[in-house]
Amino acid sequence: QSALTQPASVSGSPGQSITISCTGTSSDVGGYNYVSWYQQHPGKAPKLMIYDVSNRPSGVSNRFSGSKSGNTASLTISGLQAEDEADYYCSSYTSSSTHNYVFGTGTKVTVL
Amino acid sequence: EVQLVESGGGLVKPGGSLRLSCAASGFTFSSYSMNWVRQAPGKGLEWVSSISSSSSYIYYADSVKGRFTISRDNAKNSLYLQMNSLRAEDTAVYYCATSSGWYIDYWGQGTLVTVSS
């Protein structure tokens, strides 16, 4: 099972919007609406930001939004803030018989 | 408040064994599927294993199948990971995490496992 493909890094200035892509296959991202996104600050545990493609857990800012088209999911952060600088990982349910989840390669977001 | 506290990590020689534990509180443990996810130093997240609420369904990543065993004790609100035949590439922070659906919602702070001679 290969990891989902994400860009290694994305950057933006405060107040701007950025989008992180997450590309998989029809066996994971494209086949199910079970894409989730996680934010991880250095030395900390990941935090769920988006689940089931576009749903935000309680307490997550509405500046974070998710979408999907075909085999590619996207996370958009609008009104970029300094505190958004972190690593972001996508994940998807996969129909592989030996797996439940597959994670993305991770994207480092830098606020300029 | 959901709390997941991992323990049992440490330094072990290649070929050795280690048992990780995760103490859960703040939610109805017996109602949730549980997972182990690991992160090698400076690397990304890797799903390791999942177990359903009643232990009826258990899954492993190919990289650990046959060497690791996940289990849970709902009476003790605890999750376990027995790791045998450890390799250098198993060196990572191991996170205990809950699943409410097909996503991982709560994560512990992790426990570091180092496999080295």
Chai-1 contact restraints between the chains, C-beta under 6 A:
chainA,res_idxA,chainB,res_idxB,connection_type,confidence,min_distance_angstrom,max_distance_angstrom,comment,restraint_id
A,Y34,B,W102,contact,1.0,0.0,6.0,A-B,restraint_1
A,S36,B,Y103,contact,1.0,0.0,6.0,A-B,restraint_2
A,A45,B,W107,contact,1.0,0.0,6.0,A-B,restraint_3
A,A45,B,Q109,contact,1.0,0.0,6.0,A-B,restraint_4
A,P46,B,W107,contact,1.0,0.0,6.0,A-B,restraint_5
A,L48,B,D105,contact,1.0,0.0,6.0,A-B,restraint_6
A,Y51,B,Y103,contact,1.0,0.0,6.0,A-B,restraint_7
A,Y89,B,L45,contact,1.0,0.0,6.0,A-B,restraint_8
A,Y93,B,W102,contact,1.0,0.0,6.0,A-B,restraint_9
A,T98,B,D62,contact,1.0,0.0,6.0,A-B,restraint_10
A,N100,B,S50,contact,1.0,0.0,6.0,A-B,restraint_11
A,N100,B,Y59,contact,1.0,0.0,6.0,A-B,restraint_12
A,Y101,B,W47,contact,1.0,0.0,6.0,A-B,restraint_13
A,F103,B,L45,contact,1.0,0.0,6.0,A-B,restraint_14
A,T105,B,G44,contact,1.0,0.0,6.0,A-B,restraint_15
A,G106,B,G44,contact,1.0,0.0,6.0,A-B,restraint_16
